[in-house]
């Protein structure tokens, strides 16, 4: 079975699609693009698609990843173009590479987020300073199984307030958060800023806009890398086998 790894984006209105919505749309696109999919065995065969670290509903992303199993090798650029022609607006395959080995999920160590909040930048900077100084920041998240308490501070490696564009009426944060179970989401961090630092409790959640810019391995400086780089390096390396 040939394995191909894809990076895709969720933009615009597509950010409100749930992971299940995206999975249905993507499987339809696979059929319309005539991708030679491998299927699972059993009475209800399913296309071999593995999703990694899906963004929460309502968040945009430039760095979502999945892996598909194929019955034969394909032209990756042509397949990417055919999938994009079949996907709904707001969903776009950005990159495709043959899997060289290992598990993709093991390379996802952290995410880089850009979070825009309709609040004064000075107030946000004070709240961020208080949050980063705290040992923990416990917030309550409502799930389908009931309320769950999450420490939003522990996995956060970096949280900075950046300068917004001159004509922007919001403040911008850059967040690097380590992969954890349960995953800490941007809205958890904003809730923690409200709880720990008293940040604008009256700002509604729809005035908080999050976009994932990257997810992957961490280097020594805390920079989030490309999880597909290892596949490209392995496939481009010269073979050590003797002719």
N, C-alpha and C positions, 0 to 999 in steps of 0.2 A: 504494500500500500504506500503510495506517494503521499507525503504530508507537506502542506503549504501553510505558512503563517501569514496572516493579514493584519495590517493596521488600518483602522477606519475612524472616521470622524462623525460626530453628531452635532449638527448645527441648527440654528434657527428654531423653528417649531418642533423639529425632530427631537430636541432635548427633552420634550415632555413625553416621549415614547418610553414605556417601561421596557425592561430587558426582555420580557416575554413578547411584547409587540415587535421589538427589533428582531428577535429570533424568527418569528413568523415571516416578517418581511424579507429577511435574509435568505431563508429557505426557499421562498418563492422566487427570489432573484437567482438563486442557484439553478432552479429548474428552467427559468426563462433564458438564462445564459447558456444552457446545455453543458454545464460543468459536469465532467464524468465522476460523480460522487461515489465513494465507497459507503456501504450501508451496514448497519449492525445486523446481527443474526436474530432469529426468533420470529414470533408471530406478527410483531409490529415493527418491521425494520425502520430505522431512523437514519438519516444522513449523519455521517461521522463529523460532527462539529463540536469543538471544545471551546468554550468561552472562558476568558480570563479577566477577573477583576472589573466587572461591568460598572460603569458610572451610575450613581443613583438617578432616579427619575427627576427631571427638572434641571439637571446639570448638562452643560455642553461639554464636548471633549474633542481634542485633536489626537488622542492617544488611547484608543480602545483596541484590544487585541483578541484574536481568535485563531484557531487552527482547524483546518479541514483535511479530511482524508480522501484521496482520489484513487481511482483505479488505474490511471495512467498519467504520464507526465504531460504538462500543458505549457503553452507559451504564457508566461506569467503576466506580461504587459497586456496581451490580448485579452486574457481572462479578466484582468482588473478593469479594462475598458468595458467589457461586456457586462460585468456585474454592476458597474456604475450606471450603465444605460438602463438596467433593470430595477435598480433601487429607487425608492421614493425620494423626493427632494429633501435635502438636509442630511442624508446619509451618503457617505462617500468612502470608497476604499482608496487609501492613500499609498499603501506599500504592500508588496507581496514578495515573499522569499521562500525558497525551499527549506524545510526544517532539516538541520544537520544532525540533530540528536539532542538528548536531554529533554527535560520538561520545561515548557515555556513558563508555567506558573512559578517555578523556582527562581526565575530571573526577575520577577516583579517584587521588588523590595520596598519601593516607596513611590509616591505620586507627587507631582508638582501641580498646584492649583493656582489659578488667578481668581480672586473673589472681589467683586464690586459691591459696595454697600452704600446706600443713600444716607450718608451721615458725614459730619464734618471730619476732615482728615486729622485734625489735632486731637479730637475726642477719640478717634479710632486708635491713634498712636498711643495715647495714654492707656486705653483699654488693653491693647496688645502688650505693652510693657508689664502691666499687672498680671496678665495671663501667663506670660513667659516666666515671671518670677514665682508663680504658684507651684507648689509641689504636685498638685493634682487639681482637676476641674471636673467634677462629676455632674453630668447632665442626664436628664431622663429622655429616653427615646421611646416613642410609641411604635410597637410592632404588631403584627397580626396575632402574636401570642401574648400580647399585653405590654405593659410598661417595662422598660429595661434601663438600668443605670449604666452609663458608659463613662469612663475616664477619658475626657477629650484632650487632656494635657500630655499624658504619657507618650503617645506615639508621635507627637509634633516635634520635628527636628528644627524647623525654622519657620518663623512667622514675622514678616516685615510689612510695613506700610510703604508703598512706593508713591511717587509723585503722579497724580492723575493728569490727563491731558488738560490743557488750559480751559477748554470749553466744557469740561466734564463737571457734573453736579454731584459726583460721588467720590468716595475714597476707594483705593485699590490696595488689596493685600496679596502678597505672594506667600503661599503655604507649602511647605514640604512636610509630608506626613508619612511615617513608616507604615508598611502593611501590618495589620494586626487583626486579631479575631476577638470581638467583632471589629470590622473596619470603622475607623473614625472618619466621618464625612465632613465636608465643609459646613453644612448646617449645624453639626454638632459643635464645631469650633465657634461659630457665631453665637449659638446658644450659651456656650461657656463664657464668651466675652460679655454677654448680658448678665450671667449669673455671678461671675467672679469680679467683673470690673464695672458693672452697671451700665454697659453700653446701650444707649438708646432702646430701652425695652419696648418703646412704642413703634419701632420700625417693623413693618410687617415682613413676613418671610419672602413674599414675592418681590421685595425690594432688595433682596440679596441674590446676586447672579454669579454663579460659579462656573468655571470652565477648566477642565483638566488639560494642561499643556504637555505633560509627559508622565509616563510611568515606566519603571524599569529598575535596573540595578543601581546601587549607590556606590560612588567612588569615595576616595579618602577625604574629599572636600565637602561631601554631602550633596554633590550634584547628581541628579537623576539621569541615568544613561539610557541608551537604546537597547531594548531587550532582543532585538533582531540582529544586532551587530555580531554576535557570536555565530549566528547562522551564515552571515555573509563572509566572515573571516574563514570559517571552516570550509565553505564551498569554493572559495577563491584560492585557498592554500594549495600549493603544488603537491601532487601525490608522492608519497614516500616509497611506493611500491616499485620494484625493479621491472623493466620491460621484459 
